[in-house]
Amino acid sequence: MALMITDECINCDVCEPECPNNAISQGDEIYQIDPEKCTECVGHFDTPQCVEVCPVDCIPKNPARVENTDQLMVKYHQLTGK
């Protein structure tokens, strides 16, 4: 399941550099996560790094993008070529 950033985001800029897939970018008002690039850090880390650093806990799983660990690993391989 890809992650998403809610409107509770305070634009603190800490999540974007933590994403190993470059899935996080500045949107019109708040940061956003590209679900095509988000693997919840599967393949890179044990836990999603953006969630770890977020000071306001505004990065839940995106219910519109239900993916299991195997699917996230396939996406990781597609994104990294590994």
MITI-209186 format. One record per atom (N, C-alpha, C, O, CB): residue number from 1; x, y, z; atom name. Coordinates in nm, 4 decimals, padded with zeros to 6 digits, always signed. Glycine has a CB too. Layout:
# MITI-209186
NUM:X:Y:Z:CA $
...
//
This chain:
# MITI-209186
1:+00.0854:-00.1166:+00.0000:N $
1:+00.0000:+00.0000:+00.0000:CA $
1:+00.0896:+00.1224:+00.0000:C $
1:+00.1790:+00.1335:+00.0839:O $
1:-00.0969:+00.0001:+00.1217:CB $
2:+00.0677:+00.2114:-00.0899:N $
2:+00.1435:+00.3353:-00.0924:CA $
2:+00.0986:+00.4228:+00.0246:C $
2:-00.0094:+00.4043:+00.0807:O $
2:+00.1251:+00.4094:-00.2281:CB $
3:+00.1825:+00.5164:+00.0589:N $
3:+00.1508:+00.6106:+00.1648:CA $
3:+00.0930:+00.7371:+00.1038:C $
3:+00.0998:+00.7577:-00.0174:O $
3:+00.2755:+00.6426:+00.2495:CB $
4:+00.0360:+00.8218:+00.1890:N $
4:-00.0172:+00.9494:+00.1439:CA $
4:+00.0097:+01.0533:+00.2520:C $
4:+00.0311:+01.0186:+00.3681:O $
4:-00.1695:+00.9394:+00.1120:CB $
5:+00.0085:+01.1788:+00.2142:N $
5:+00.0279:+01.2874:+00.3098:CA $
5:-00.1050:+01.3601:+00.3237:C $
5:-00.1654:+01.4008:+00.2245:O $
5:+00.1426:+01.3855:+00.2641:CB $
6:-00.1499:+01.3760:+00.4475:N $
6:-00.2783:+01.4407:+00.4727:CA $
6:-00.2619:+01.5921:+00.4834:C $
6:-00.1504:+01.6443:+00.4845:O $
6:-00.3420:+01.3851:+00.6007:CB $
7:-00.3748:+01.6607:+00.4913:N $
7:-00.3710:+01.8067:+00.4998:CA $
7:-00.3228:+01.8576:+00.6360:C $
7:-00.3199:+01.9784:+00.6596:O $
7:-00.5082:+01.8628:+00.4708:CB $
8:-00.2855:+01.7669:+00.7243:N $
8:-00.2225:+01.8067:+00.8503:CA $
8:-00.0749:+01.8409:+00.8312:C $
8:-00.0093:+01.8872:+00.9245:O $
8:-00.2370:+01.6953:+00.9538:CB $
9:-00.0231:+01.8186:+00.7116:N $
9:+00.1170:+01.8481:+00.6786:CA $
9:+00.1476:+01.9949:+00.7077:C $
9:+00.0690:+02.0835:+00.6743:O $
9:+00.1467:+01.8151:+00.5296:CB $
10:+00.2630:+02.0194:+00.7705:N $
10:+00.3038:+02.1564:+00.8033:CA $
10:+00.4176:+02.2051:+00.7131:C $
10:+00.4789:+02.3083:+00.7408:O $
10:+00.3468:+02.1646:+00.9500:CB $
11:+00.4458:+02.1316:+00.6060:N $
11:+00.5508:+02.1693:+00.5106:CA $
11:+00.6860:+02.1905:+00.5781:C $
11:+00.7553:+02.2887:+00.5514:O $
11:+00.5108:+02.2955:+00.4366:CB $
12:+00.7218:+02.0982:+00.6648:N $
12:+00.8471:+02.1133:+00.7396:CA $
12:+00.9701:+02.0717:+00.6585:C $
12:+01.0829:+02.0964:+00.7010:O $
12:+00.8409:+02.0315:+00.8672:CB $
13:+00.9499:+02.0097:+00.5439:N $
13:+01.0578:+01.9715:+00.4521:CA $
13:+01.1440:+01.8538:+00.4972:C $
13:+01.2478:+01.8291:+00.4359:O $
13:+01.1455:+02.0879:+00.4302:CB $
14:+01.1060:+01.7807:+00.6008:N $
14:+01.1924:+01.6712:+00.6448:CA $
14:+01.1669:+01.5401:+00.5722:C $
14:+01.2565:+01.4559:+00.5658:O $
14:+01.1754:+01.6500:+00.7913:CB $
15:+01.0485:+01.5201:+00.5178:N $
15:+01.0170:+01.3917:+00.4542:CA $
15:+01.0794:+01.3757:+00.3156:C $
15:+01.1292:+01.2684:+00.2817:O $
15:+00.8675:+01.3760:+00.4434:CB $
16:+01.0768:+01.4803:+00.2375:N $
16:+01.1209:+01.4702:+00.0979:CA $
16:+01.2613:+01.4116:+00.0821:C $
16:+01.2780:+01.3187:+00.0031:O $
16:+01.1168:+01.6065:+00.0339:CB $
17:+01.3621:+01.4607:+00.1527:N $
17:+01.4964:+01.4041:+00.1324:CA $
17:+01.5136:+01.2622:+00.1862:C $
17:+01.6112:+01.1951:+00.1527:O $
17:+01.5980:+01.4930:+00.1971:CB $
18:+01.4211:+01.2163:+00.2683:N $
18:+01.4313:+01.0819:+00.3255:CA $
18:+01.3829:+00.9729:+00.2314:C $
18:+01.4151:+00.8559:+00.2520:O $
18:+01.3533:+01.0750:+00.4533:CB $
19:+01.3067:+01.0079:+00.1291:N $
19:+01.2473:+00.9077:+00.0402:CA $
19:+01.3504:+00.8530:-00.0583:C $
19:+01.4021:+00.9277:-00.1414:O $
19:+01.1286:+00.9680:-00.0362:CB $
20:+01.3809:+00.7232:-00.0497:N $
20:+01.4801:+00.6653:-00.1400:CA $
20:+01.4310:+00.6517:-00.2844:C $
20:+01.5115:+00.6310:-00.3752:O $
20:+01.5214:+00.5306:-00.0889:CB $
21:+01.3006:+00.6630:-00.3059:N $
21:+01.2444:+00.6491:-00.4404:CA $
21:+01.2086:+00.7832:-00.5038:C $
21:+01.1546:+00.7867:-00.6144:O $
21:+01.1216:+00.5613:-00.4358:CB $
22:+01.2376:+00.8924:-00.4357:N $
22:+01.2003:+01.0263:-00.4841:CA $
22:+01.0512:+01.0352:-00.5141:C $
22:+01.0099:+01.0961:-00.6129:O $
22:+01.2805:+01.0619:-00.6098:CB $
23:+00.9711:+00.9738:-00.4275:N $
23:+00.8259:+00.9736:-00.4461:CA $
23:+00.7586:+01.0955:-00.3845:C $
23:+00.6413:+01.1212:-00.4117:O $
23:+00.7668:+00.8481:-00.3866:CB $
24:+00.8302:+01.1703:-00.3025:N $
24:+00.7717:+01.2845:-00.2322:CA $
24:+00.8145:+01.4144:-00.2998:C $
24:+00.9323:+01.4356:-00.3286:O $
24:+00.8135:+01.2847:-00.0830:CB $
25:+00.7159:+01.5005:-00.3243:N $
25:+00.7453:+01.6312:-00.3842:CA $
25:+00.6502:+01.7354:-00.3266:C $
25:+00.5468:+01.7025:-00.2685:O $
25:+00.7332:+01.6259:-00.5395:CB $
26:+00.6875:+01.8605:-00.3440:N $
26:+00.6030:+01.9697:-00.2959:CA $
26:+00.4840:+01.9850:-00.3889:C $
26:+00.5009:+02.0008:-00.5098:O $
26:+00.6827:+02.1026:-00.2865:CB $
27:+00.3641:+01.9805:-00.3333:N $
27:+00.2423:+02.0016:-00.4102:CA $
27:+00.2041:+02.1486:-00.4050:C $
27:+00.2850:+02.2321:-00.3647:O $
27:+00.1273:+01.9133:-00.3572:CB $
28:+00.0831:+02.1809:-00.4448:N $
28:+00.0360:+02.3187:-00.4429:CA $
28:+00.0333:+02.3767:-00.3020:C $
28:+00.0719:+02.4917:-00.2810:O $
28:-00.1018:+02.3270:-00.5042:CB $
29:-00.0122:+02.2970:-00.2056:N $
29:-00.0225:+02.3467:-00.0690:CA $
29:+00.0584:+02.2651:+00.0310:C $
29:+00.1130:+02.3206:+00.1263:O $
29:-00.1660:+02.3486:-00.0270:CB $
30:+00.0666:+02.1356:+00.0104:N $
30:+00.1410:+02.0468:+00.0997:CA $
30:+00.2221:+01.9487:+00.0164:C $
30:+00.2067:+01.9400:-00.1054:O $
30:+00.0454:+01.9711:+00.1960:CB $
31:+00.3087:+01.8752:+00.0852:N $
31:+00.3837:+01.7716:+00.0150:CA $
31:+00.2888:+01.6615:-00.0300:C $
31:+00.1815:+01.6430:+00.0274:O $
31:+00.4956:+01.7138:+00.1050:CB $
32:+00.3294:+01.5892:-00.1327:N $
32:+00.2489:+01.4801:-00.1855:CA $
32:+00.3387:+01.3610:-00.2161:C $
32:+00.4592:+01.3759:-00.2367:O $
32:+00.1718:+01.5245:-00.3118:CB $
33:+00.2786:+01.2436:-00.2187:N $
33:+00.3509:+01.1204:-00.2482:CA $
33:+00.2966:+01.0605:-00.3770:C $
33:+00.1760:+01.0400:-00.3910:O $
33:+00.3392:+01.0192:-00.1311:CB $
34:+00.3858:+01.0327:-00.4703:N $
34:+00.3479:+00.9676:-00.5951:CA $
34:+00.3303:+00.8189:-00.5663:C $
34:+00.4286:+00.7503:-00.5386:O $
34:+00.4548:+00.9917:-00.7077:CB $
35:+00.2077:+00.7674:-00.5720:N $
35:+00.1852:+00.6265:-00.5380:CA $
35:+00.2542:+00.5287:-00.6329:C $
35:+00.2762:+00.4128:-00.5975:O $
35:+00.0379:+00.5981:-00.5368:CB $
36:+00.2882:+00.5745:-00.7523:N $
36:+00.3583:+00.4870:-00.8466:CA $
36:+00.5036:+00.4656:-00.8048:C $
36:+00.5665:+00.3686:-00.8470:O $
36:+00.3527:+00.5459:-00.9881:CB $
37:+00.5567:+00.5546:-00.7229:N $
37:+00.6957:+00.5441:-00.6782:CA $
37:+00.7083:+00.4994:-00.5327:C $
37:+00.8162:+00.4581:-00.4903:O $
37:+00.7652:+00.6769:-00.6960:CB $
38:+00.6011:+00.5069:-00.4566:N $
38:+00.6076:+00.4741:-00.3141:CA $
38:+00.6037:+00.3236:-00.2924:C $
38:+00.5103:+00.2558:-00.3351:O $
38:+00.4926:+00.5409:-00.2385:CB $
39:+00.7067:+00.2723:-00.2254:N $
39:+00.7123:+00.1313:-00.1880:CA $
39:+00.7092:+00.1146:-00.0365:C $
39:+00.7374:+00.0061:+00.0143:O $
39:+00.8382:+00.0658:-00.2456:CB $
40:+00.6753:+00.2202:+00.0355:N $
40:+00.6808:+00.2203:+00.1818:CA $
40:+00.8207:+00.1822:+00.2281:C $
40:+00.8380:+00.1267:+00.3366:O $
40:+00.5759:+00.1230:+00.2412:CB $
41:+00.9187:+00.2118:+00.1472:N $
41:+01.0604:+00.1835:+00.1709:CA $
41:+01.0934:+00.0346:+00.1667:C $
41:+01.2041:-00.0044:+00.2038:O $
41:+01.1019:+00.2400:+00.3041:CB $
42:+00.9989:-00.0501:+00.1220:N $
42:+01.0279:-00.1923:+00.1039:CA $
42:+01.1432:-00.2038:+00.0042:C $
42:+01.1416:-00.1407:-00.1015:O $
42:+00.9007:-00.2714:+00.0538:CB $
43:+01.2427:-00.2845:+00.0387:N $
43:+01.3610:-00.2993:-00.0444:CA $
43:+01.4745:-00.2080:-00.0013:C $
43:+01.5908:-00.2340:-00.0320:O $
43:+01.3264:-00.2725:-00.1877:CB $
44:+01.4411:-00.1015:+00.0695:N $
44:+01.5423:-00.0061:+00.1160:CA $
44:+01.5603:-00.0122:+00.2675:C $
44:+01.6725:-00.0248:+00.3167:O $
44:+01.5041:+00.1358:+00.0741:CB $
45:+01.4500:-00.0032:+00.3409:N $
45:+01.4527:+00.0037:+00.4873:CA $
45:+01.3417:-00.0835:+00.5459:C $
45:+01.2519:-00.1281:+00.4745:O $
45:+01.4375:+00.1505:+00.5355:CB $
46:+01.3493:-00.1067:+00.6746:N $
46:+01.2480:-00.1870:+00.7434:CA $
46:+01.1192:-00.1098:+00.7686:C $
46:+01.0123:-00.1695:+00.7812:O $
46:+01.3028:-00.2377:+00.8749:CB $
47:+01.1289:+00.0223:+00.7759:N $
47:+01.0122:+00.1064:+00.8016:CA $
47:+01.0137:+00.2256:+00.7065:C $
47:+01.1209:+00.2665:+00.6619:O $
47:+01.0095:+00.1543:+00.9493:CB $
48:+00.8989:+00.2816:+00.6746:N $
48:+00.8945:+00.4000:+00.5882:CA $
48:+00.9669:+00.5176:+00.6545:C $
48:+00.9308:+00.5604:+00.7641:O $
48:+00.7480:+00.4383:+00.5562:CB $
49:+01.0665:+00.5674:+00.5880:N $
49:+01.1488:+00.6726:+00.6459:CA $
49:+01.0750:+00.8050:+00.6631:C $
49:+01.1024:+00.8791:+00.7576:O $
49:+01.2696:+00.6938:+00.5606:CB $
50:+00.9827:+00.8353:+00.5739:N $
50:+00.9077:+00.9601:+00.5867:CA $
50:+00.8216:+00.9585:+00.7126:C $
50:+00.8079:+01.0600:+00.7809:O $
50:+00.8200:+00.9833:+00.4625:CB $
51:+00.7637:+00.8423:+00.7427:N $
51:+00.6814:+00.8274:+00.8628:CA $
51:+00.7685:+00.8442:+00.9870:C $
51:+00.7264:+00.9052:+01.0852:O $
51:+00.6102:+00.6893:+00.8644:CB $
52:+00.8894:+00.7900:+00.9820:N $
52:+00.9816:+00.7981:+01.0959:CA $
52:+01.0168:+00.9431:+01.1315:C $
52:+01.0291:+00.9766:+01.2493:O $
52:+01.1095:+00.7200:+01.0650:CB $
53:+01.0330:+01.0289:+01.0305:N $
53:+01.0786:+01.1659:+01.0576:CA $
53:+00.9666:+01.2683:+01.0683:C $
53:+00.9909:+01.3807:+01.1122:O $
53:+01.1727:+01.2088:+00.9505:CB $
54:+00.8458:+01.2330:+01.0297:N $
54:+00.7348:+01.3286:+01.0298:CA $
54:+00.7003:+01.3722:+01.1723:C $
54:+00.6659:+01.2886:+01.2559:O $
54:+00.6111:+01.2673:+00.9617:CB $
55:+00.7092:+01.5031:+01.2006:N $
55:+00.6814:+01.5494:+01.3367:CA $
55:+00.5325:+01.5597:+01.3716:C $
55:+00.4979:+01.5739:+01.4889:O $
55:+00.7448:+01.6826:+01.3568:CB $
56:+00.4438:+01.5528:+01.2713:N $
56:+00.3006:+01.5687:+01.2987:CA $
56:+00.2190:+01.4432:+01.2651:C $
56:+00.0961:+01.4464:+01.2704:O $
56:+00.2465:+01.6865:+01.2201:CB $
57:+00.2849:+01.3355:+01.2315:N $
57:+00.2172:+01.2082:+01.2067:CA $
57:+00.1055:+01.2222:+01.1030:C $
57:-00.0094:+01.1861:+01.1288:O $
57:+00.1603:+01.1529:+01.3370:CB $
58:+00.1406:+01.2748:+00.9861:N $
58:+00.0406:+01.2988:+00.8812:CA $
58:+00.0616:+01.2113:+00.7579:C $
58:+00.0175:+01.2469:+00.6486:O $
58:+00.0432:+01.4446:+00.8402:CB $
59:+00.1289:+01.0966:+00.7746:N $
59:+00.1576:+01.0106:+00.6599:CA $
59:+00.1033:+00.8700:+00.6855:C $
59:+00.1776:+00.7805:+00.7261:O $
59:+00.3103:+01.0058:+00.6316:CB $
60:-00.0273:+00.8511:+00.6615:N $
60:-00.0870:+00.7178:+00.6768:CA $
60:-00.0782:+00.6381:+00.5469:C $
60:-00.0334:+00.6887:+00.4440:O $
60:-00.2338:+00.7295:+00.7211:CB $
61:-00.1214:+00.5135:+00.5539:N $
61:-00.1318:+00.4317:+00.4330:CA $
61:-00.2479:+00.4842:+00.3501:C $
61:-00.3498:+00.5271:+00.4044:O $
61:-00.1513:+00.2799:+00.4677:CB $
62:-00.2322:+00.4806:+00.2199:N $
62:-00.3332:+00.5292:+00.1275:CA $
62:-00.4342:+00.4170:+00.0998:C $
62:-00.4004:+00.3187:+00.0339:O $
62:-00.2677:+00.5795:-00.0046:CB $
63:-00.5573:+00.4308:+00.1493:N $
63:-00.6555:+00.3231:+00.1304:CA $
63:-00.6939:+00.3002:-00.0160:C $
63:-00.7520:+00.1969:-00.0490:O $
63:-00.7798:+00.3538:+00.2097:CB $
64:-00.6625:+00.3942:-00.1024:N $
64:-00.6919:+00.3790:-00.2448:CA $
64:-00.5844:+00.2988:-00.3170:C $
64:-00.6014:+00.2631:-00.4336:O $
64:-00.7065:+00.5154:-00.3100:CB $
65:-00.4734:+00.2702:-00.2483:N $
65:-00.3609:+00.1975:-00.3088:CA $
65:-00.3220:+00.0785:-00.2223:C $
65:-00.2140:+00.0776:-00.1633:O $
65:-00.2393:+00.2909:-00.3284:CB $
66:-00.4080:-00.0210:-00.2142:N $
66:-00.3807:-00.1387:-00.1325:CA $
66:-00.2810:-00.2282:-00.2052:C $
66:-00.3092:-00.2801:-00.3132:O $
66:-00.5116:-00.2163:-00.1009:CB $
67:-00.1637:-00.2453:-00.1440:N $
67:-00.0585:-00.3301:-00.2000:CA $
67:+00.0040:-00.4090:-00.0852:C $
67:+00.0237:-00.3552:+00.0237:O $
67:+00.0501:-00.2448:-00.2765:CB $
68:+00.0350:-00.5360:-00.1093:N $
68:+00.1017:-00.6146:-00.0064:CA $
68:+00.2531:-00.6036:-00.0237:C $
68:+00.3010:-00.5399:-00.1175:O $
68:+00.0563:-00.7626:-00.0121:CB $
69:+00.3267:-00.6653:+00.0660:N $
69:+00.4729:-00.6551:+00.0639:CA $
69:+00.5318:-00.7091:-00.0654:C $
69:+00.6272:-00.6520:-00.1184:O $
69:+00.5324:-00.7296:+00.1821:CB $
70:+00.4764:-00.8181:-00.1167:N $
70:+00.5272:-00.8744:-00.2425:CA $
70:+00.5081:-00.7760:-00.3584:C $
70:+00.5975:-00.7591:-00.4413:O $
70:+00.4563:-01.0079:-00.2742:CB $
71:+00.3930:-00.7122:-00.3636:N $
71:+00.3674:-00.6140:-00.4692:CA $
71:+00.4607:-00.4933:-00.4557:C $
71:+00.5098:-00.4403:-00.5555:O $
71:+00.2205:-00.5681:-00.4650:CB $
72:+00.4844:-00.4507:-00.3320:N $
72:+00.5757:-00.3384:-00.3099:CA $
72:+00.7183:-00.3752:-00.3496:C $
72:+00.7927:-00.2910:-00.3998:O $
72:+00.5718:-00.2940:-00.1630:CB $
73:+00.7563:-00.5008:-00.3273:N $
73:+00.8904:-00.5456:-00.3671:CA $
73:+00.9032:-00.5488:-00.5189:C $
73:+01.0084:-00.5138:-00.5723:O $
73:+00.9208:-00.6849:-00.3084:CB $
74:+00.7991:-00.5896:-00.5885:N $
74:+00.8007:-00.5871:-00.7350:CA $
74:+00.8177:-00.4431:-00.7835:C $
74:+00.8950:-00.4170:-00.8756:O $
74:+00.6702:-00.6495:-00.7932:CB $
75:+00.7462:-00.3511:-00.7219:N $
75:+00.7583:-00.2099:-00.7589:CA $
75:+00.9003:-00.1592:-00.7316:C $
75:+00.9566:-00.0846:-00.8118:O $
75:+00.6549:-00.1247:-00.6814:CB $
76:+00.9574:-00.2000:-00.6183:N $
76:+01.0957:-00.1645:-00.5848:CA $
76:+01.1905:-00.2108:-00.6954:C $
76:+01.2756:-00.1342:-00.7407:O $
76:+01.1368:-00.2271:-00.4492:CB $
77:+01.1757:-00.3361:-00.7388:N $
77:+01.2630:-00.3903:-00.8447:CA $
77:+01.2447:-00.3130:-00.9757:C $
77:+01.3421:-00.2867:-01.0463:O $
77:+01.2335:-00.5409:-00.8676:CB $
78:+01.1215:-00.2769:-01.0079:N $
78:+01.0948:-00.2000:-01.1294:CA $
78:+01.1584:-00.0604:-01.1222:C $
78:+01.2132:-00.0113:-01.2209:O $
78:+00.9433:-00.1879:-01.1521:CB $
79:+01.1506:+00.0014:-01.0063:N $
79:+01.2043:+00.1369:-00.9904:CA $
79:+01.3569:+00.1409:-00.9866:C $
79:+01.4185:+00.2357:-01.0353:O $
79:+01.1496:+00.1986:-00.8642:CB $
80:+01.4172:+00.0371:-00.9282:N $
80:+01.5625:+00.0395:-00.9094:CA $
80:+01.6394:-00.0419:-01.0119:C $
80:+01.7605:-00.0253:-01.0268:O $
80:+01.5959:-00.0104:-00.7731:CB $
81:+01.5692:-00.1306:-01.0832:N $
81:+01.6384:-00.2169:-01.1788:CA $
81:+01.7180:-00.3269:-01.1122:C $
81:+01.7998:-00.3927:-01.1764:O $
81:+01.7295:-00.1353:-01.2646:CB $
82:+01.6944:-00.3473:-00.9833:N $
82:+01.7677:-00.4523:-00.9095:CA $
82:+01.6873:-00.5790:-00.9049:C $
82:+01.7318:-00.6784:-00.8474:O $
82:+01.8010:-00.4068:-00.7666:CB $
//
